[in-house]
Amino acid sequence: MAEQEVGEVGHKILLGKREDIEGPKKEFIEGLKQLEEVLGDKCYFGGDTFGFVDIALIPFYSWFWAYETVANFKVEAECPKLIAWAKRCMQRESVSKSLATEKQTYDFYMNLRKILNID
């Protein structure tokens, strides 16, 4: 399923050597585009109602800034509907208070890169 692939490829971006990022970056964007295609013009993956699939996928949003920073691209430029969906989800207090901030996620991965002596 696309969300599993996005997560796995995302880790290759964040924990891979900088010179090896282009391949995973391309795969990551393709996975996001698949998710965006499933979302279509709906407000949420299930239609007009926030549901299980949205709950399962929204945690990826807090990682986007880290992916963008490390791999030098913008998710919104590639998948604007997916970002609009994520922003809609983040308007829900139950979501926004449950997720790490983009900065917290980025800092976590940068510290992990240092610990693992990557780059």
C-alpha positions as a Markdown table, in Angstrom:
| # | Residue | x | y | z |
|---|---|---|---|---|
| 1 | Met | 0.0 | 0.0 | 0.0 |
| 2 | Ala | 1.2 | 3.5 | -0.8 |
| 3 | Glu | 1.4 | 4.8 | 2.8 |
| 4 | Gln | 3.7 | 1.9 | 3.8 |
| 5 | Glu | 5.9 | 2.6 | 0.8 |
| 6 | Val | 6.0 | 6.4 | 1.6 |
| 7 | Gly | 7.1 | 5.7 | 5.1 |
| 8 | Glu | 9.8 | 3.3 | 4.1 |
| 9 | Val | 11.2 | 5.5 | 1.3 |
| 10 | Gly | 10.9 | 8.5 | 3.6 |
| 11 | His | 13.3 | 6.8 | 6.0 |
| 12 | Lys | 15.7 | 6.2 | 3.2 |
| 13 | Ile | 15.7 | 10.0 | 2.5 |
| 14 | Leu | 16.2 | 11.0 | 6.2 |
| 15 | Leu | 18.7 | 8.3 | 7.1 |
| 16 | Gly | 20.5 | 7.9 | 3.8 |
| 17 | Lys | 23.6 | 9.5 | 2.5 |
| 18 | Arg | 22.9 | 12.8 | 0.8 |
| 19 | Glu | 24.4 | 11.7 | -2.5 |
| 20 | Asp | 22.0 | 8.7 | -2.5 |
| 21 | Ile | 18.8 | 10.8 | -2.0 |
| 22 | Glu | 17.6 | 11.4 | -5.5 |
| 23 | Gly | 16.2 | 7.8 | -6.1 |
| 24 | Pro | 14.3 | 7.6 | -2.8 |
| 25 | Lys | 13.1 | 11.2 | -3.3 |
| 26 | Lys | 11.6 | 10.3 | -6.7 |
| 27 | Glu | 9.9 | 7.2 | -5.2 |
| 28 | Phe | 8.6 | 9.2 | -2.2 |
| 29 | Ile | 7.0 | 11.8 | -4.5 |
| 30 | Glu | 5.4 | 9.0 | -6.6 |
| 31 | Gly | 4.0 | 7.4 | -3.4 |
| 32 | Leu | 2.5 | 10.8 | -2.4 |
| 33 | Lys | 1.0 | 11.2 | -5.8 |
| 34 | Gln | -0.6 | 7.8 | -5.5 |
| 35 | Leu | -2.1 | 8.9 | -2.2 |
| 36 | Glu | -3.3 | 12.2 | -3.7 |
| 37 | Glu | -4.9 | 10.3 | -6.5 |
| 38 | Val | -6.9 | 8.2 | -4.0 |
| 39 | Leu | -7.9 | 11.3 | -2.1 |
| 40 | Gly | -9.1 | 13.0 | -5.3 |
| 41 | Asp | -11.3 | 15.9 | -4.7 |
| 42 | Lys | -12.7 | 14.6 | -1.4 |
| 43 | Cys | -12.2 | 16.5 | 1.9 |
| 44 | Tyr | -11.0 | 13.3 | 3.6 |
| 45 | Phe | -10.0 | 9.9 | 2.3 |
| 46 | Gly | -13.4 | 8.5 | 3.3 |
| 47 | Gly | -15.3 | 11.4 | 1.7 |
| 48 | Asp | -16.8 | 14.3 | 3.8 |
| 49 | Thr | -16.0 | 12.7 | 7.2 |
| 50 | Phe | -12.7 | 12.4 | 9.0 |
| 51 | Gly | -12.1 | 8.7 | 9.5 |
| 52 | Phe | -9.8 | 5.8 | 10.0 |
| 53 | Val | -7.6 | 6.2 | 6.9 |
| 54 | Asp | -7.1 | 9.9 | 7.7 |
| 55 | Ile | -6.0 | 8.9 | 11.3 |
| 56 | Ala | -3.6 | 6.4 | 9.9 |
| 57 | Leu | -2.0 | 8.8 | 7.3 |
| 58 | Ile | -1.9 | 12.2 | 9.0 |
| 59 | Pro | 1.2 | 11.4 | 11.2 |
| 60 | Phe | 3.2 | 11.5 | 7.9 |
| 61 | Tyr | 2.5 | 15.2 | 7.6 |
| 62 | Ser | 4.7 | 16.1 | 10.6 |
| 63 | Trp | 7.6 | 14.5 | 8.7 |
| 64 | Phe | 7.1 | 16.4 | 5.4 |
| 65 | Trp | 9.3 | 19.4 | 6.4 |
| 66 | Ala | 12.2 | 17.1 | 7.3 |
| 67 | Tyr | 11.9 | 15.3 | 3.9 |
| 68 | Glu | 11.7 | 18.6 | 2.1 |
| 69 | Thr | 14.7 | 20.0 | 3.9 |
| 70 | Val | 16.9 | 17.0 | 3.5 |
| 71 | Ala | 15.9 | 16.2 | -0.2 |
| 72 | Asn | 15.3 | 19.8 | -1.4 |
| 73 | Phe | 11.8 | 19.8 | -2.7 |
| 74 | Lys | 8.3 | 21.0 | -1.7 |
| 75 | Val | 5.5 | 18.5 | -1.1 |
| 76 | Glu | 2.9 | 21.2 | -1.8 |
| 77 | Ala | 4.4 | 21.9 | -5.3 |
| 78 | Glu | 4.1 | 18.1 | -6.1 |
| 79 | Cys | 0.8 | 17.3 | -4.3 |
| 80 | Pro | -1.2 | 20.4 | -3.4 |
| 81 | Lys | -4.4 | 18.4 | -2.7 |
| 82 | Leu | -2.6 | 16.3 | -0.2 |
| 83 | Ile | -1.3 | 19.3 | 1.6 |
| 84 | Ala | -4.8 | 20.9 | 1.6 |
| 85 | Trp | -6.1 | 17.6 | 3.2 |
| 86 | Ala | -3.3 | 17.7 | 5.8 |
| 87 | Lys | -4.1 | 21.3 | 6.7 |
| 88 | Arg | -7.8 | 20.4 | 7.1 |
| 89 | Cys | -6.9 | 17.5 | 9.4 |
| 90 | Met | -4.6 | 19.7 | 11.4 |
| 91 | Gln | -7.5 | 22.1 | 12.1 |
| 92 | Arg | -9.0 | 19.3 | 14.3 |
| 93 | Glu | -7.7 | 19.8 | 17.8 |
| 94 | Ser | -7.5 | 16.0 | 18.3 |
| 95 | Val | -5.0 | 15.9 | 15.5 |
| 96 | Ser | -3.0 | 19.0 | 16.1 |
| 97 | Lys | -2.5 | 18.2 | 19.8 |
| 98 | Ser | -1.5 | 14.6 | 19.1 |
| 99 | Leu | 1.3 | 15.0 | 16.5 |
| 100 | Ala | 4.9 | 16.2 | 16.9 |
| 101 | Thr | 5.6 | 19.5 | 15.3 |
| 102 | Glu | 7.5 | 19.5 | 12.0 |
| 103 | Lys | 10.6 | 21.0 | 13.9 |
| 104 | Gln | 10.5 | 18.3 | 16.5 |
| 105 | Thr | 10.5 | 15.6 | 13.8 |
| 106 | Tyr | 13.2 | 17.3 | 11.9 |
| 107 | Asp | 15.4 | 17.7 | 15.0 |
| 108 | Phe | 14.8 | 14.1 | 15.9 |
| 109 | Tyr | 16.1 | 12.8 | 12.5 |
| 110 | Met | 19.0 | 15.2 | 12.5 |
| 111 | Asn | 20.1 | 14.0 | 15.9 |
| 112 | Leu | 19.7 | 10.4 | 14.7 |
| 113 | Arg | 21.9 | 11.1 | 11.7 |
| 114 | Lys | 24.6 | 12.5 | 14.1 |
| 115 | Ile | 24.3 | 9.4 | 16.3 |
| 116 | Leu | 24.5 | 7.1 | 13.3 |
| 117 | Asn | 27.4 | 9.2 | 11.8 |
| 118 | Ile | 25.6 | 9.8 | 8.5 |
| 119 | Asp | 27.2 | 12.5 | 6.5 |
